[in-house]
Amino acid sequence: MPANEALSVADALHRRRSVRAFSDRPVDRAVLARIFADAQRAPSGGNLQPWQVTVVTGARWERVKAAVAARIAMGRDGQQPEYDIYPRGLTDPWESRRFGVGEALYASLGIPREDKPGRLARFMENYRGFGAPVMLFLHCSRIMGPPQWADMGMWLQSVMLLLVEHGLASCPQECWAMYGATIRHELELGDDQILFTGLAIGHADAAAPVNQWPVPRAELDEVIDWQGF
Ligand SMILES: Cc1cc2nc3c(=O)[nH]c(=O)nc-3n(C[C@H](O)[C@H](O)[C@H](O)COP(=O)(O)O)c2cc1C
């Protein structure tokens, strides 16, 4: 999309998707600065603005990837989860939605369920940020609770929509929280910080099939209970 095309909020919502293949075209820091300035308008309970953000590119980003790769090479012992990414014992309807989107993603890549190594190798692309030239790490003070984490989500969505407006693409990536301590160390964050998620940022590889499949959503009846209308 051309960077300066006028978009409605609904257009931006529909155009945003999690992009899992990027070109290596760099991203202009001034554009990101403008996006972050606009995203500061995101609401937060008590106006706490709990989001704290570290953005890396170039050699710094390479160093983070290398440090995490070293932990990955240690297998399960190398993992340092910041939090449970999903609730333990996830039940339906949520488990079916999680399973369904994974199946659709791998189908777009032509990787069948039996091909466990193929699926794992593809999952590991997460830890390259899918080739994105910029990685944003979103963290906050450990004293913050669920309301402030929800505030971080609103900031994150604001950024993702603004990226669309500027012709850029993104993929939120909580998978980085599996290696939280390493990332905090590499980014020189204090231990008082907790890492929520990464956000891969760059220009989408528009031709990649992984960026083209329709991502399902629940029907409105499943999520909205109209009362008194
Ligand atoms: C906080 C957050 C973390 C996510 N983490 C990952 C991740 O680690 N890897 C990944 O491939 N997708 C990740 N996703 C993307 C979701 O799978 C995606 O948002 C969902 O399937 C809906 O698809 P869409 O974003 O393309 O509309 C994450 C999304 C959010 C909001």
Ligand as a Chemical Component Dictionary entry (heavy atoms), coordinates in Angstrom:
data_LIG
# 
_chem_comp.id                   LIG 
_chem_comp.type                 NON-POLYMER 
_chem_comp.pdbx_formal_charge   0 
_chem_comp.three_letter_code    LIG 
# 
loop_
_chem_comp_atom.comp_id 
_chem_comp_atom.atom_id 
_chem_comp_atom.alt_atom_id 
_chem_comp_atom.type_symbol 
_chem_comp_atom.charge 
_chem_comp_atom.model_Cartn_x 
_chem_comp_atom.model_Cartn_y 
_chem_comp_atom.model_Cartn_z 
_chem_comp_atom.pdbx_ordinal 
LIG C1  C1  C 0 0.345  -10.409 21.815 1  
LIG C2  C2  C 0 0.428  -11.283 20.598 2  
LIG C3  C3  C 0 1.459  -12.182 20.474 3  
LIG C4  C4  C 0 1.591  -12.995 19.336 4  
LIG N1  N1  N 0 2.663  -13.846 19.222 5  
LIG C5  C5  C 0 2.875  -14.516 18.069 6  
LIG C6  C6  C 0 4.055  -15.276 17.890 7  
LIG O1  O1  O 0 4.884  -15.426 18.782 8  
LIG N2  N2  N 0 4.259  -15.845 16.668 9  
LIG C7  C7  C 0 3.359  -15.723 15.655 10 
LIG O2  O2  O 0 3.608  -16.253 14.568 11 
LIG N3  N3  N 0 2.211  -15.024 15.808 12 
LIG C8  C8  C 0 1.957  -14.401 16.975 13 
LIG N4  N4  N 0 0.832  -13.639 17.135 14 
LIG C9  C9  C 0 -0.101 -13.488 16.019 15 
LIG C10 C10 C 0 -1.427 -14.208 16.205 16 
LIG O3  O3  O 0 -1.265 -15.565 15.879 17 
LIG C11 C11 C 0 -2.437 -13.511 15.295 18 
LIG O4  O4  O 0 -2.661 -12.198 15.747 19 
LIG C12 C12 C 0 -3.791 -14.222 15.230 20 
LIG O5  O5  O 0 -3.664 -15.539 14.736 21 
LIG C13 C13 C 0 -4.744 -13.434 14.313 22 
LIG O6  O6  O 0 -4.164 -13.265 13.031 23 
LIG P1  P1  P 0 -3.868 -11.839 12.392 24 
LIG O7  O7  O 0 -3.005 -11.071 13.343 25 
LIG O8  O8  O 0 -3.144 -12.149 11.106 26 
LIG O9  O9  O 0 -5.180 -11.157 12.179 27 
LIG C14 C14 C 0 0.648  -12.880 18.298 28 
LIG C15 C15 C 0 -0.416 -11.987 18.437 29 
LIG C16 C16 C 0 -0.527 -11.192 19.560 30 
LIG C17 C17 C 0 -1.663 -10.200 19.661 31 
# 
loop_
_chem_comp_bond.comp_id 
_chem_comp_bond.atom_id_1 
_chem_comp_bond.atom_id_2 
_chem_comp_bond.value_order 
_chem_comp_bond.pdbx_ordinal 
LIG C1  C2  SING 1  
LIG C2  C3  SING 2  
LIG C2  C16 DOUB 3  
LIG C3  C4  DOUB 4  
LIG C4  N1  SING 5  
LIG C4  C14 SING 6  
LIG N1  C5  DOUB 7  
LIG C5  C6  SING 8  
LIG C5  C8  SING 9  
LIG C6  O1  DOUB 10 
LIG C6  N2  SING 11 
LIG N2  C7  SING 12 
LIG C7  O2  DOUB 13 
LIG C7  N3  SING 14 
LIG N3  C8  DOUB 15 
LIG C8  N4  SING 16 
LIG N4  C9  SING 17 
LIG N4  C14 SING 18 
LIG C9  C10 SING 19 
LIG C10 O3  SING 20 
LIG C10 C11 SING 21 
LIG C11 O4  SING 22 
LIG C11 C12 SING 23 
LIG C12 O5  SING 24 
LIG C12 C13 SING 25 
LIG C13 O6  SING 26 
LIG O6  P1  SING 27 
LIG P1  O7  DOUB 28 
LIG P1  O8  SING 29 
LIG P1  O9  SING 30 
LIG C14 C15 DOUB 31 
LIG C15 C16 SING 32 
LIG C16 C17 SING 33 
# 
